[in-house]
Amino acid sequence: MYRDPDAYRDPDIADDIRDQMVAWRRDIHANPETAFEEHRTANVVAQALTLMGMPVHRGLARTGVVGTLKNGDGPSIALRADLDALNMQELGNNKPHISTCQGKMHGCGHDGHTAMLLGAAAHLARHKPFKGTVHFIFQPGEENEGGGRVMVEEGLFDLFPCDAVYGMHNIPGLPRGQFAIRTGTMTAFLNTFEITITGKGSHGAMPETGIDPIVVSAQLIMALQTIVSRRIGATDSAVISVTQVHAGDTWNVIPEEVVLRGTVRTLDARIREFAGTAMREVCDGVAQTHGVKIAFDFRDGYPGVINTPDETQAAITAAASLVGEDNVHTQVKPGMGSEDFAYMLLKRPGAYIVIGGGEGRGDAPVHNPYYDFNDRILPLGAAYWVALVQQQLPR
């Protein structure tokens, strides 16, 4: 039975693979690349897969990489990791592998996801403890840009047919040595919006001569919050967040225009549609009340990650074989974050699991400038992939 993640050896992720995963992870961390610019990262991945002896396909979604490992006739599955970093500045200069790229960092752990999948590929290529085909998908542009959608649209599953596809993400808030998953909705549906309020500019000392769009924007921001609190049921989930307010150029001029931008997260396609309709109605009402023009643009983002039942159970069984049933949480609440692995699940059955990376209260969350992937979970993550392959493609 698994007890100490640092002493983990079942299946036998060899010491050289463990060390190589750390080296891959820290090299990728020090050289972050954002959406569709992951050329160096893709080179690292492609070279590693080639040295493992498997054919490598490059070019889907520009910088995507797919390696295929075949061992006789049998079923096929796909395992996916993401490659891209975030547009944010890393803090914490005591790290020897801190980002060398100004304004870019691996703030979500995709460097670790890539290293874990490469480690699993190395073990599987070395021992071939399965019968069938495994496709290792390394996807660009997960952060905001929908690289998963682009790979699917460009023929991912036509080129690499599979019976199921699986994903994994680290979570610092879950203790190291634990996993979490659920059947059905795992992550939220994402929409973005842009609202342009056009009033009438005036001198800041004479607001009565114009129509102040800044005052209107303040009322609109508060009115939008009533959609969640008063128009969506308490047992349904939705978050409407205004994340940008752009207006004005100087101190003594009331501007002509204010632009608001933000996101909407829901866990149900029906609530997603209702939220968009309700926001448009609120905008129309505020515009009529104040005599301004309001243009509302509601844009579809990532769909929700929907885990299918059989594949979820397969993921649970694989994780439990490593850490025990008590350390696999199967009724975890859906997350309000979004994930473009959802596009792959629209085309194939599959499951998305989270692996704990937490060590204590001081852990920085993902998308935080002090965050760093926990290298101590690399062997466990690789072992999960290996266990899943052995279970789904028995020799």
Buried (B, 14 or more C-beta within 10 A) or exposed (E): EBEEBEEBEEBEBBEEBBEBBBEBBBBBBBBBBBBBBBEBBBEBBBEBBEEBEBEBBBEBBBBBBBBBBBBEEBBBBBBBBBBBBBBBEBBEEEBEBBBEBEEBBBBBBBBBBBBBBBBBBBBBBEBBBBBBBBBBBBBBBBBBBBBBBBBBEBEBBEEBEBBBBBBBBBBBEBBBBBBBBBBEBBBBBBBBBBBBBBBBBBEBEEBEEBBBBBBBBEEBBEBBEEBBEEEBEEEBBBBBEBEEBEBBEEEEEBBBBBBBBBBBBBBBEEBBBBBBEBBBEBBEEBBEEBEBEBEBEBEEBBBBBBBBEEBBBBBBBBBBBBBBEEBBBBEBEBBBBBBBBBBBBEEBBBBBBBBBBBEEEEBBEBBBBBBBBBBBBBBBBBBBBBBBBBBBBEE
